[in-house]
Amino acid sequence: MSGRALALSILVAALGAATFAWAGGNAATPADDLQSARALSRAFQRVARQAEPCVVHLTAIRKVDEIASNGWISQRTGRRIDQPVGFGSGVIVDSTGVILTNNHVVEPGETYRAKLADGREFSASLVGRDPMTDLAVVRISDGKGESFPAASLGDSDSVEVGDWVIAIGSPFGFTNTVTTGIVSAKSRSGVNLPGASEKSYQDFIQTDAAINPGNSGGPLLDLDGKVVGINSAIATRAGGSEGIGFAIPVQIAKSVMDSILKSGRVVRGYVGVDLEEISPARLHQLGVKADSGVLVRSVVESAPAATAGLKPDDIIIKYNGRPMSRVSTLRAAIAVTPPGTKSSLEYIRDGKPATTSVEIADANLAEARLIGGLYVPRFAGAVQTIDAGVRRRFGAGFGRITGVVVLSVEAQGQGQDSGFQESDIIVSVDDKPVRTAEEFRDALDRADAKEPVRLGVIRNRMRGFIDLIPE
């Protein structure tokens, strides 16, 4: 019997007993009540036993200068030591030691320690992170030959408001703490996360299962013991749980994780539409027989949406069969769809329903083209050949320089992490001149992916070198 079926049978039994008593039959006995309560308790216990071995306590560590004191004066010793700079939770999702967690858990660290429920500790290394969804992937690095207990991933799209859920994590450092509650709402956005920006992708599951500092990165599970979300944030005035917690749906988490494991970065989907919220009242005024939808405000010329036939004022009601009630939900759904995928869009135009298929493009490539540049994956940013147009746009500082100008760098990508900024000029790769964006891309493709690449750079008319860090 599935977890949801078990919960339903418990509820039906309880309602049946109450109905029987109301109809004049024998009232439910204390033993009946206890039997129902114990059945639900057993469901929670089963999930806890199944999932606890898969949940880890993560410690983020940085190298800092050692300080010695004689009681009066503190001095640097000249040595570097490991210092914990952050704590959180994570869940093992692959027996090789792959761990899903939050970006804000790993962001402060350089290396990591993962403590399992049985007390064993392992070193862990960062595979990749994505601030836009607050997700990260780390891997246990010193457990070669080990087979780790791994949690099963569920289906967050099938989760319904009112479903029982279980959160496991390390709140305030108390490892393997289990709390229960229900799904309070879905498709929540506008949550204030550490380091979040207005461009962040948010489509949260809201729950009243107690989530506290340290729970971040731990799993939210259904009654089958499957992960349906990654706990990420709380709404609080006092700093602790007040019954409003948020988890990233596992459908989003799995897509981000798969992209990171495959390419070391997140490849986002793109269709080329500008969207706007539309209220049920407005839908009614337009004569649309739908509970919810998202208005297409504009369509980028030659983008996948335009090719698929979408037009301004169309109302998108479903994406791949899933109802779309908010702009944030649709943005996130498109962003985590792998480029090249053909997705279905159901929409309403002039009061009539229609369906189309749209081929998802790579957001990085599309956005680079929109700003007139070329996206370079190894650099994780867009560059443009310096020509007469660029010289007019950027000013006299570009003079007769030959090379490429940096138009954008992806958040936490190799370019940004190496120290590159917009408007930097790149003139060489490993001391060999580059004259065009295509030459720059090809030179990086030929370079050893495991070694730093020396790039000649001009910034504010000053020449120097920056090493592009390995992926």
LUMKOL-544316 format. One line per field, with one value per residue (C-alpha): residue in three letters; x, y, z; chain; residue number from 1. Coordinates in pm, whole numbers, plus 50000, padded with zeros to 5 digits. Layout:
LUMKOL-544316
gudo	(ALA;...)
X	(X;...)
Y	(Y;...)
Z	(Z;...)
kekol	(A;...)
marza	(NUM;...)
***
This chain:
LUMKOL-544316
gudo	(MET;SER;GLY;ARG;ALA;LEU;ALA;LEU;SER;ILE;LEU;VAL;ALA;ALA;LEU;GLY;ALA;ALA;THR;PHE;ALA;TRP;ALA;GLY;GLY;ASN;ALA;ALA;THR;PRO;ALA;ASP;ASP;LEU;GLN;SER;ALA;ARG;ALA;LEU;SER;ARG;ALA;PHE;GLN;ARG;VAL;ALA;ARG;GLN;ALA;GLU;PRO;CYS;VAL;VAL;HIS;LEU;THR;ALA;ILE;ARG;LYS;VAL;ASP;GLU;ILE;ALA;SER;ASN;GLY;TRP;ILE;SER;GLN;ARG;THR;GLY;ARG;ARG;ILE;ASP;GLN;PRO;VAL;GLY;PHE;GLY;SER;GLY;VAL;ILE;VAL;ASP;SER;THR;GLY;VAL;ILE;LEU;THR;ASN;ASN;HIS;VAL;VAL;GLU;PRO;GLY;GLU;THR;TYR;ARG;ALA;LYS;LEU;ALA;ASP;GLY;ARG;GLU;PHE;SER;ALA;SER;LEU;VAL;GLY;ARG;ASP;PRO;MET;THR;ASP;LEU;ALA;VAL;VAL;ARG;ILE;SER;ASP;GLY;LYS;GLY;GLU;SER;PHE;PRO;ALA;ALA;SER;LEU;GLY;ASP;SER;ASP;SER;VAL;GLU;VAL;GLY;ASP;TRP;VAL;ILE;ALA;ILE;GLY;SER;PRO;PHE;GLY;PHE;THR;ASN;THR;VAL;THR;THR;GLY;ILE;VAL;SER;ALA;LYS;SER;ARG;SER;GLY;VAL;ASN;LEU;PRO;GLY;ALA;SER;GLU;LYS;SER;TYR;GLN;ASP;PHE;ILE;GLN;THR;ASP;ALA;ALA;ILE;ASN;PRO;GLY;ASN;SER;GLY;GLY;PRO;LEU;LEU;ASP;LEU;ASP;GLY;LYS;VAL;VAL;GLY;ILE;ASN;SER;ALA;ILE;ALA;THR;ARG;ALA;GLY;GLY;SER;GLU;GLY;ILE;GLY;PHE;ALA;ILE;PRO;VAL;GLN;ILE;ALA;LYS;SER;VAL;MET;ASP;SER;ILE;LEU;LYS;SER;GLY;ARG;VAL;VAL;ARG;GLY;TYR;VAL;GLY;VAL;ASP;LEU;GLU;GLU;ILE;SER;PRO;ALA;ARG;LEU;HIS;GLN;LEU;GLY;VAL;LYS;ALA;ASP;SER;GLY;VAL;LEU;VAL;ARG;SER;VAL;VAL;GLU;SER;ALA;PRO;ALA;ALA;THR;ALA;GLY;LEU;LYS;PRO;ASP;ASP;ILE;ILE;ILE;LYS;TYR;ASN;GLY;ARG;PRO;MET;SER;ARG;VAL;SER;THR;LEU;ARG;ALA;ALA;ILE;ALA;VAL;THR;PRO;PRO;GLY;THR;LYS;SER;SER;LEU;GLU;TYR;ILE;ARG;ASP;GLY;LYS;PRO;ALA;THR;THR;SER;VAL;GLU;ILE;ALA;ASP;ALA;ASN;LEU;ALA;GLU;ALA;ARG;LEU;ILE;GLY;GLY;LEU;TYR;VAL;PRO;ARG;PHE;ALA;GLY;ALA;VAL;GLN;THR;ILE;ASP;ALA;GLY;VAL;ARG;ARG;ARG;PHE;GLY;ALA;GLY;PHE;GLY;ARG;ILE;THR;GLY;VAL;VAL;VAL;LEU;SER;VAL;GLU;ALA;GLN;GLY;GLN;GLY;GLN;ASP;SER;GLY;PHE;GLN;GLU;SER;ASP;ILE;ILE;VAL;SER;VAL;ASP;ASP;LYS;PRO;VAL;ARG;THR;ALA;GLU;GLU;PHE;ARG;ASP;ALA;LEU;ASP;ARG;ALA;ASP;ALA;LYS;GLU;PRO;VAL;ARG;LEU;GLY;VAL;ILE;ARG;ASN;ARG;MET;ARG;GLY;PHE;ILE;ASP;LEU;ILE;PRO;GLU)
X	(50000;50139;50191;49904;49674;49771;49693;49362;49265;49343;49130;48844;48850;48839;48555;48367;48387;48266;47976;47873;47871;47670;47414;47342;47574;47835;48079;48438;48634;48965;49120;48987;49133;49467;49469;49425;49689;49935;49888;49989;50278;50401;50394;50613;50846;50887;50981;51228;51399;51417;51541;51761;52066;52054;52059;52395;52509;52729;53002;53150;53521;53764;54136;54210;54519;54598;54599;54797;54758;54971;54685;54775;54867;54724;54950;54932;55148;55201;55008;54670;54412;54068;53780;53410;53217;52873;52646;52347;52198;52203;52056;52247;52070;52317;52505;52835;52796;52625;52459;52186;52182;52132;52365;52360;52484;52796;52862;53084;53309;53611;53594;53327;53271;52970;52861;52629;52361;52586;52850;53098;53250;53384;53543;53325;53395;53176;53054;52856;52609;52328;52243;51941;51758;51957;52071;52411;52563;52855;53016;53178;53541;53722;53480;53608;53465;53186;52822;52619;52248;52060;51714;51461;51334;50956;50722;50666;50411;50177;50201;49876;49790;49700;49939;50146;50519;50826;51133;51470;51781;52017;51838;52074;52324;52095;52154;51880;51591;51254;50949;50611;50339;50136;50179;50032;50054;50231;50392;50507;50747;50885;51064;51363;51655;52019;52187;51868;51803;51489;51589;51595;51371;51120;50834;50831;50631;50514;50487;50413;50658;50901;51206;51478;51827;52037;51749;51851;51945;51769;51488;51113;50960;50617;50467;50633;50970;51048;51207;50956;51152;51480;51419;51545;51396;51163;50946;51018;51041;51226;51476;51307;51018;50682;50502;50595;50874;50966;51111;51237;51028;51231;51142;51344;51619;51661;51685;51948;52143;52141;52269;52548;52656;52656;52827;52944;52700;52328;52202;51869;51578;51456;51153;51167;50853;50785;50516;50267;50041;49670;49405;49106;48881;49057;49029;48656;48629;48802;48553;48820;48691;49004;49092;49434;49683;49980;49959;50211;50308;50556;50742;51106;51140;51271;51274;51129;50797;50761;50846;50579;50321;50271;50159;50117;49794;49789;49710;49921;49724;49938;50303;50366;50021;50083;49851;50033;49896;50188;50469;50727;50595;50613;50957;51097;50936;51086;51426;51472;51366;51677;51749;51638;51329;50996;50741;50367;50201;49828;49699;49390;49369;49061;48870;48954;49184;49486;49794;50142;50481;50786;51150;51339;51658;51970;51914;52282;52323;51998;52074;52425;52280;52031;52313;52513;52770;52883;52837;53153;53075;53431;53430;53064;53001;52930;53197;53197;53461;53597;53494;53402;53060;53207;53459;53177;52971;53248;53447;53800;53950;53922;54137;54292;54291;54226;54049;53712;53511;53328;52955;52838;52960;52740;52685;52932;53065;53434;53463;53313;53487;53820;53759;53638;53399;53182;53378;53707;53905;54065;54356;54529;54488;54804;55006;54862;54664;54290;54116;53754;53496;53514;53895;53857;53600;53810;54128;53957;53810;54163;54310;54348;54018;54192;54452;54421;54432;54632;54427;54572;54338;54299;54091;54064;54353;54578;54721;54761;54679;54400;54407;54076;54015;53940;53581)
Y	(50000;50343;50617;50824;50520;50441;50796;50783;50451;50595;50900;50689;50466;50767;50930;50601;50566;50922;50875;50553;50724;51022;50782;50637;50336;50250;50538;50481;50352;50491;50175;50259;50608;50472;50218;50493;50713;50427;50340;50692;50683;50361;50531;50814;50565;50367;50680;50787;50445;50438;50794;50877;50680;50889;51228;51393;51681;51907;52134;52397;52465;52739;52783;53082;53230;53077;53334;53279;53485;53517;53673;54026;54026;53822;53742;53540;53228;53203;52876;52815;52603;52463;52659;52567;52854;52703;52411;52249;51926;51722;51402;51125;51051;50808;50517;50663;50947;51221;51466;51721;52030;52408;52657;52875;52577;52522;52878;52985;52681;52560;52200;52004;51731;51500;51320;51023;50902;50616;50865;50814;51129;51177;51455;51594;51814;52054;51931;52243;52494;52709;53029;53089;52790;52770;52417;52251;51909;51775;51432;51226;51219;50984;50693;50507;50157;50248;50202;50465;50447;50662;50813;50763;51069;51109;51321;51672;51745;51484;51632;51792;52050;51860;51567;51452;51525;51457;51681;51544;51750;51902;52204;52399;52114;51844;51579;51354;51551;51438;51665;51613;51830;51880;52055;52400;52541;52500;52730;52986;53259;53588;53412;53602;53360;53429;53564;53545;53795;53906;53674;53366;53076;53005;52755;52638;52375;52537;52316;52349;52069;52238;52364;52552;52686;52380;52199;52369;52113;51823;51625;51675;51327;51181;50885;50649;50777;50942;51285;51541;51853;51999;52214;52564;52846;52956;53261;53379;53685;53520;53309;52974;52774;52950;52691;52832;52646;52619;52334;52328;52074;51765;51797;52120;51976;51666;51870;52103;51809;51618;51926;51984;51619;51614;51944;52097;52385;52445;52460;52643;52626;52928;52999;53379;53521;53807;53700;53874;53761;53750;53721;53483;53791;53919;53576;53586;53933;53801;53518;53256;52935;52853;52878;53026;53120;53339;53621;53645;54014;53990;53732;53760;53757;53424;53272;52921;53067;53271;52966;52771;53037;53210;53573;53860;53836;53455;53304;52999;52761;52444;52351;51983;51910;52092;52387;52721;52963;53202;53356;53218;52863;52881;53050;52776;52497;52627;52697;52339;52180;52055;52237;52037;51905;51946;52069;52116;52451;52481;52835;53041;53293;53507;53283;52962;52685;52580;52362;52393;52228;52439;52324;52449;52643;52698;53019;53110;53082;53266;53552;53589;53625;53884;54108;54050;53809;53447;53228;53036;52737;52693;53062;53054;53393;53587;53769;53976;54044;54397;54571;54925;54893;54779;55064;55316;55161;55125;55439;55545;55308;55029;55216;54981;54681;54343;54078;54017;54211;54035;54110;53896;53635;53365;53371;53132;53026;52984;53337;53508;53280;53358;53732;53845;54139;54284;54513;54327;54285;53945;53958;53621;53259;53099;53387;53331;53626;53590;53825;53703;53550;53227;53211;53264;52984;52743;52822;52741;52420;52307;52391;52126;52129;52024;52302;52682;52877;53203;53481;53819;54090;54468;54639;55015;55048;54835;54510;54192;53824;53622;53246;53089;52824;52463;52341)
Z	(50000;49904;50164;50028;50023;50383;50497;50310;50471;50815;50741;50602;50910;51140;50945;50935;51312;51361;51117;51288;51627;51493;51342;51682;51667;51922;51968;51870;52166;52290;52152;51803;51826;51939;51658;51397;51560;51587;51219;51121;51367;51207;50868;51002;51173;50852;50656;50926;50933;50556;50501;50801;50673;50352;50528;50603;50819;50604;50735;50504;50570;50464;50511;50739;50899;51238;51518;51838;52155;52466;52658;52553;52188;51901;51607;51287;51308;50933;50915;50749;50931;50853;51002;50986;50824;50775;50853;50691;50568;50251;50113;49934;49606;49449;49604;49479;49731;49528;49767;49691;49911;49902;49740;50051;50257;50044;49924;50218;50197;50001;50123;50309;50566;50544;50861;50817;51055;51172;51285;51000;50849;50498;50299;50023;49723;49528;49189;49105;49242;49114;49304;49078;49228;49556;49476;49486;49428;49632;49620;49894;49785;50025;50032;49726;49707;49950;49856;50036;50124;49873;49890;49611;49429;49410;49198;49334;49061;49214;49565;49676;49939;50256;50194;50490;50457;50671;50698;50811;50877;51133;51283;51512;51468;51612;51347;51209;51351;51212;51194;51029;50884;50571;50239;50307;49954;49621;49364;49622;49507;49637;49925;50064;50037;50127;49814;49607;49328;49152;48866;49091;48997;49273;49270;49632;49817;50142;50449;50820;50905;51144;50954;51141;51062;50976;50802;50478;50215;50387;50223;50238;50202;50129;50315;50069;50191;49857;49831;49701;49792;49920;50228;50161;50367;50643;50695;51047;51268;51556;51361;51424;51285;51284;51072;50732;50557;50189;49987;49629;49430;49349;48978;48972;49192;48974;48653;48804;48947;48617;48434;48688;48682;48302;48223;48553;48510;48473;48117;48124;47886;47689;47469;47431;47589;47828;48075;48301;48585;48508;48780;48772;48767;48455;48294;48362;48207;47895;47876;47938;48093;48295;48662;48599;48332;48240;47988;47704;47695;47408;47198;47092;46714;46576;46927;46983;47105;46786;46574;46764;46676;47012;46998;47245;47451;47432;47773;47858;48078;48071;48013;47943;48082;48410;48494;48507;48764;48811;48607;48853;48806;48426;48428;48652;48449;48125;48282;48406;48076;47890;47561;47260;47438;47260;47513;47477;47547;47591;47552;47484;47201;47150;47389;47199;47327;47123;47163;47017;47050;47128;47105;47409;47335;47548;47746;47756;47380;47312;47549;47407;47058;47184;47304;46987;47130;47134;47440;47530;47757;47893;47992;48107;47955;47636;47437;47120;46858;46887;46566;46465;46626;46957;46951;46900;47178;47438;47360;47288;47544;47289;47035;46781;47017;46858;47068;47231;47487;47772;47748;48038;48284;48427;48805;48972;48632;48549;48413;48715;48965;48795;48840;48498;48466;48194;47957;48015;47693;47626;47380;47419;47532;47674;47520;47170;47028;46965;46721;46716;46945;46746;46783;47158;47187;46978;47172;47502;47356;47265;47606;47877;48070;48393;48395;48439;48113;48105;47945;47847;47971;47944;48212;48243;47994;48219;48082;48279;48299;48464;48495;48394;48656;48550;48543)
kekol	(A;A;A;A;A;A;A;A;A;A;A;A;A;A;A;A;A;A;A;A;A;A;A;A;A;A;A;A;A;A;A;A;A;A;A;A;A;A;A;A;A;A;A;A;A;A;A;A;A;A;A;A;A;A;A;A;A;A;A;A;A;A;A;A;A;A;A;A;A;A;A;A;A;A;A;A;A;A;A;A;A;A;A;A;A;A;A;A;A;A;A;A;A;A;A;A;A;A;A;A;A;A;A;A;A;A;A;A;A;A;A;A;A;A;A;A;A;A;A;A;A;A;A;A;A;A;A;A;A;A;A;A;A;A;A;A;A;A;A;A;A;A;A;A;A;A;A;A;A;A;A;A;A;A;A;A;A;A;A;A;A;A;A;A;A;A;A;A;A;A;A;A;A;A;A;A;A;A;A;A;A;A;A;A;A;A;A;A;A;A;A;A;A;A;A;A;A;A;A;A;A;A;A;A;A;A;A;A;A;A;A;A;A;A;A;A;A;A;A;A;A;A;A;A;A;A;A;A;A;A;A;A;A;A;A;A;A;A;A;A;A;A;A;A;A;A;A;A;A;A;A;A;A;A;A;A;A;A;A;A;A;A;A;A;A;A;A;A;A;A;A;A;A;A;A;A;A;A;A;A;A;A;A;A;A;A;A;A;A;A;A;A;A;A;A;A;A;A;A;A;A;A;A;A;A;A;A;A;A;A;A;A;A;A;A;A;A;A;A;A;A;A;A;A;A;A;A;A;A;A;A;A;A;A;A;A;A;A;A;A;A;A;A;A;A;A;A;A;A;A;A;A;A;A;A;A;A;A;A;A;A;A;A;A;A;A;A;A;A;A;A;A;A;A;A;A;A;A;A;A;A;A;A;A;A;A;A;A;A;A;A;A;A;A;A;A;A;A;A;A;A;A;A;A;A;A;A;A;A;A;A;A;A;A;A;A;A;A;A;A;A;A;A;A;A;A;A;A;A;A;A;A;A;A;A;A;A;A;A;A;A;A;A;A;A;A;A;A;A;A;A;A;A;A;A;A;A;A;A;A;A;A;A;A;A;A;A;A;A;A;A)
marza	(1;2;3;4;5;6;7;8;9;10;11;12;13;14;15;16;17;18;19;20;21;22;23;24;25;26;27;28;29;30;31;32;33;34;35;36;37;38;39;40;41;42;43;44;45;46;47;48;49;50;51;52;53;54;55;56;57;58;59;60;61;62;63;64;65;66;67;68;69;70;71;72;73;74;75;76;77;78;79;80;81;82;83;84;85;86;87;88;89;90;91;92;93;94;95;96;97;98;99;100;101;102;103;104;105;106;107;108;109;110;111;112;113;114;115;116;117;118;119;120;121;122;123;124;125;126;127;128;129;130;131;132;133;134;135;136;137;138;139;140;141;142;143;144;145;146;147;148;149;150;151;152;153;154;155;156;157;158;159;160;161;162;163;164;165;166;167;168;169;170;171;172;173;174;175;176;177;178;179;180;181;182;183;184;185;186;187;188;189;190;191;192;193;194;195;196;197;198;199;200;201;202;203;204;205;206;207;208;209;210;211;212;213;214;215;216;217;218;219;220;221;222;223;224;225;226;227;228;229;230;231;232;233;234;235;236;237;238;239;240;241;242;243;244;245;246;247;248;249;250;251;252;253;254;255;256;257;258;259;260;261;262;263;264;265;266;267;268;269;270;271;272;273;274;275;276;277;278;279;280;281;282;283;284;285;286;287;288;289;290;291;292;293;294;295;296;297;298;299;300;301;302;303;304;305;306;307;308;309;310;311;312;313;314;315;316;317;318;319;320;321;322;323;324;325;326;327;328;329;330;331;332;333;334;335;336;337;338;339;340;341;342;343;344;345;346;347;348;349;350;351;352;353;354;355;356;357;358;359;360;361;362;363;364;365;366;367;368;369;370;371;372;373;374;375;376;377;378;379;380;381;382;383;384;385;386;387;388;389;390;391;392;393;394;395;396;397;398;399;400;401;402;403;404;405;406;407;408;409;410;411;412;413;414;415;416;417;418;419;420;421;422;423;424;425;426;427;428;429;430;431;432;433;434;435;436;437;438;439;440;441;442;443;444;445;446;447;448;449;450;451;452;453;454;455;456;457;458;459;460;461;462;463;464;465;466;467;468;469;470;471)
***
